[in-house]
């Protein structure tokens, strides 16, 4: 483990290795780039290791260091351990986002005596981390309260020692917030997720059919991956296929939200992404259904929470399309909430304090 710098030594930056899969980059978009720059401003030496060449190219245009590896899990990760030892043996802290690569990263960190922060971004990752256990010096973090609650139940003494951290997503607020003004034009709807049974898209297709019956003009853009023949078949049967666009590139949801009016969270939120929070920061109206919603979806303050039924979703969209002032004000309320509660500078400060404590430097010693 790296020793703290002496009083007479020149100030040294904490070197943190962020290990992030390409799938994680697609879910959190610009957050990693903005977070890396903010951590650098606070005295961090930030390096990203990813299995996404696209993510590496996006980071290459910034002052941040980025390295690519063939894979962080599976058979293609056979050389990951040697690469970590060869290139990153002198880092001060390793921050693993998710659980992909844990079987390789943890033994490497243990051999090199590098403190490891395991950051769960989904229910599955939180479950994986609790099942595999922790070694001395490991810290864990959760993206939402549900993840942290699981860790506190599993390791109550760890929570008392300050090694369990609530580290939700965060972003830089936009310079201005555009109010939703849907009257007299097509209402833009955006959904992001994976095309699979139970994803909630079938609810939206039925809701679009009900809106069409009431002559309410709305266009749905769905962004995700996976097979969608059943969704298309249902849309054709209900004669709303012309109102739906299926986009297979998961990396464009942030640009799609800029031109939208409504973001739809119509599935059980077992995996956290930045999409809903970005929508709120932009002043878009969030319609949320299902259970296990992250705590930043607050009914009546940041989102409109409705029953997971086509009729309830269609009614909420109708009220927005017809200019219900209470719902239109929801977008600006959500933008204020995100700016106050989930600002990226605050997350960066908390992370730097965590890193300093993990490597024994103490607050401000870097």
Buried (B, 14 or more C-beta within 10 A) or exposed (E): EBEBEEEEEEEBBBBBBBBBBBBBBBBBBBBBBBBBBBBBEBBBBBBBBBBBEEBBEBBEEBEBBBBBBBBBBEEEBEEBBEBBEEBBEEBBBBBBBBBBBBEBBBEBBBEBEBBBBBBBBBBEBBBBBBEEEBEEBBBBBBBBEBBBBBBBEBBEEBBEEEBBBBBBBBBBBBEEBBEBEBEEEEBBBBBBBBBBEEBBBBBBBBBBBBBBEEEBEBBBBBBBBEEBEBBBEBBEEBEBBEBBEBBEEBBBBBEBBEEBBBBBBBBBBBBBBBBBBBBBBBBBBBBBBBEEBBEBBBEEEBBBBBEBEBEBBBBBBBBBBEEBEEBBEBBBBBBBBBBEBBBBBEBBBBBBBBBBBBBBBEEEBB
